[in-house]
Amino acid sequence: MYVVYIKVNLDFTSQKSDNINISLIDITGKLMISKKLHALSGVNSTDVNTSQLPSGIYILNIETTDGIIRKQVVK
């Protein structure tokens, strides 16, 4: 039996230590995944497991104290 994990890998650089909220929202606006982490000043990396999500288009929100970055993700 094989287990397949499908994930989005996020690599980012932070100017300062900050609490970050990562969310993945489907095209209807439903929150599918939410993840909180503490980013350190410098290069950071995290994974978002999307194995349980159906194929489709999603909006990835990365929220910091300085604002929100939005990116489209296609699975």
Backbone bond lengths (Angstrom), bond angles and torsions (degrees), N, CA, C in turn:
res aa  C-N    CA-C-N  psi(-1)  N-CA   C-N-CA  omega(-1)  CA-C   N-CA-C  phi
1 M - - - 1.449 - - 1.531 109.09 -
2 Y 1.311 116.10 134.07 1.451 121.88 178.85 1.516 109.60 -108.09
3 V 1.306 116.08 141.31 1.453 121.97 173.81 1.519 106.68 -112.15
4 V 1.319 116.35 124.40 1.458 121.22 -178.42 1.525 108.49 -109.71
5 Y 1.311 116.13 125.76 1.458 121.47 176.08 1.516 108.73 -108.86
6 I 1.289 116.18 125.79 1.453 121.52 176.45 1.519 105.69 -109.55
7 K 1.335 115.83 125.47 1.447 118.49 -175.32 1.521 111.01 -140.95
8 V 1.299 113.58 159.01 1.461 121.88 172.21 1.522 105.61 -104.04
9 N 1.330 116.11 125.32 1.458 120.45 178.15 1.521 108.26 -99.30
10 L 1.324 116.92 124.33 1.459 121.83 179.40 1.523 109.28 -109.51
11 D 1.302 116.69 119.63 1.460 123.15 172.29 1.523 106.43 -114.68
12 F 1.312 116.79 127.79 1.458 119.65 -177.84 1.521 110.27 -149.88
13 T 1.315 115.37 158.11 1.458 122.07 177.59 1.524 108.02 -112.12
14 S 1.308 115.47 130.76 1.456 121.66 179.90 1.529 108.66 -110.70
15 Q 1.314 115.94 136.91 1.463 120.86 178.58 1.525 112.14 -73.10
16 K 1.350 115.95 -21.18 1.462 121.34 -177.47 1.514 109.40 -152.67
17 S 1.312 116.81 164.57 1.463 120.39 172.38 1.517 107.93 -65.49
18 D 1.334 116.70 137.13 1.461 119.74 -174.66 1.521 109.80 -160.25
19 N 1.323 116.15 148.41 1.464 120.85 171.17 1.516 107.85 -82.40
20 I 1.327 116.25 133.80 1.456 121.85 -175.71 1.520 109.64 -125.64
21 N 1.326 115.52 136.72 1.462 122.17 173.77 1.521 107.70 -110.08
22 I 1.320 115.85 125.75 1.460 121.86 178.10 1.522 107.58 -113.21
23 S 1.321 116.96 129.99 1.465 119.95 178.63 1.523 109.72 -137.33
24 L 1.317 114.39 148.87 1.456 122.37 177.07 1.518 106.71 -120.78
25 I 1.326 116.68 121.87 1.462 123.16 -173.52 1.520 108.76 -120.53
26 D 1.345 116.67 136.16 1.468 119.02 179.00 1.522 110.18 -80.06
27 I 1.326 116.74 176.99 1.470 120.35 -174.17 1.528 113.51 -69.41
28 T 1.335 117.45 -13.87 1.466 120.11 176.10 1.524 111.64 -88.99
29 G 1.349 116.95 -4.35 1.455 121.37 -179.65 1.516 114.32 94.75
30 K 1.332 117.00 4.22 1.465 121.42 -178.88 1.530 110.24 -79.11
31 L 1.327 115.63 130.72 1.458 121.11 176.26 1.513 109.12 -71.48
32 M 1.335 116.45 120.78 1.464 121.55 -176.82 1.525 111.97 -102.07
33 I 1.318 116.73 -39.13 1.460 122.20 -179.13 1.517 108.32 -141.60
34 S 1.318 116.01 139.36 1.455 121.72 175.26 1.522 108.30 -135.69
35 K 1.312 115.81 135.58 1.469 120.40 -177.63 1.524 108.26 -144.70
36 K 1.334 116.23 134.37 1.457 121.69 176.69 1.515 108.42 -113.44
37 L 1.335 115.47 142.73 1.448 119.26 176.49 1.513 109.84 -152.43
38 H 1.310 115.25 163.76 1.454 121.21 176.25 1.524 107.67 -107.57
39 A 1.309 116.37 115.71 1.460 121.68 179.12 1.520 108.94 -89.58
40 L 1.312 115.52 140.66 1.455 121.67 175.79 1.523 108.87 -94.42
41 S 1.307 116.63 160.05 1.455 120.61 174.95 1.526 108.59 -62.87
42 G 1.333 116.73 127.08 1.458 121.10 -178.00 1.514 111.32 113.81
43 V 1.329 116.11 -153.68 1.463 122.18 -175.72 1.527 110.37 -81.41
44 N 1.324 116.23 133.50 1.461 123.84 178.70 1.520 109.28 -130.59
45 S 1.332 116.17 158.33 1.454 121.33 178.56 1.520 108.94 -148.36
46 T 1.319 116.20 142.38 1.459 121.64 175.16 1.525 108.67 -152.68
47 D 1.318 116.09 158.19 1.461 122.20 177.15 1.524 109.73 -114.10
48 V 1.318 115.99 146.95 1.464 122.41 173.15 1.522 106.22 -120.56
49 N 1.326 116.67 114.78 1.463 121.80 -177.77 1.528 109.34 -76.60
50 T 1.326 116.47 119.16 1.467 121.67 -179.20 1.526 112.10 -111.66
51 S 1.327 116.84 16.04 1.472 120.87 -175.79 1.522 113.53 -56.91
52 Q 1.307 117.34 -36.88 1.463 121.29 -175.11 1.528 113.89 -85.72
53 L 1.321 117.00 -3.01 1.466 120.10 -177.97 1.526 111.11 -89.72
54 P 1.331 117.25 142.91 1.464 119.46 174.93 1.533 110.56 -71.49
55 S 1.304 116.06 161.22 1.465 120.39 175.67 1.514 109.28 -60.77
56 G 1.316 115.82 144.69 1.459 119.36 179.39 1.510 111.63 161.51
57 I 1.314 114.58 -169.01 1.460 122.50 179.68 1.521 108.09 -106.32
58 Y 1.328 115.67 134.25 1.455 121.99 -178.46 1.523 109.45 -131.90
59 I 1.327 115.02 157.69 1.454 121.58 173.90 1.522 107.38 -108.84
60 L 1.321 115.72 124.53 1.446 122.59 177.06 1.520 107.72 -97.32
61 N 1.326 116.97 119.63 1.460 122.47 177.02 1.518 108.96 -106.98
62 I 1.310 116.28 129.81 1.457 122.38 173.99 1.524 106.05 -118.35
63 E 1.335 115.85 108.14 1.461 121.28 -173.85 1.527 110.36 -106.69
64 T 1.339 115.60 125.47 1.460 122.45 176.49 1.527 108.03 -122.39
65 T 1.316 116.37 -179.94 1.472 118.98 177.01 1.528 111.13 -69.30
66 D 1.339 117.65 -15.95 1.459 121.72 -179.78 1.526 113.86 -93.39
67 G 1.340 118.10 -8.25 1.454 120.02 179.95 1.515 112.14 145.41
68 I 1.325 115.34 -166.91 1.454 122.10 -177.45 1.530 109.90 -122.42
69 I 1.327 115.40 134.94 1.457 121.75 173.07 1.522 106.65 -108.36
70 R 1.331 117.91 130.60 1.463 122.54 179.88 1.520 109.83 -118.71
71 K 1.335 114.33 134.48 1.460 120.67 176.87 1.520 108.98 -137.15
72 Q 1.314 115.79 145.57 1.470 121.52 176.21 1.523 109.24 -85.20
73 V 1.322 115.68 136.87 1.453 122.21 178.26 1.526 107.81 -125.49
74 V 1.326 117.54 131.88 1.454 122.23 177.24 1.518 108.07 -112.83
75 K 1.309 115.79 126.92 1.464 120.47 177.75 1.512 109.05 -109.56
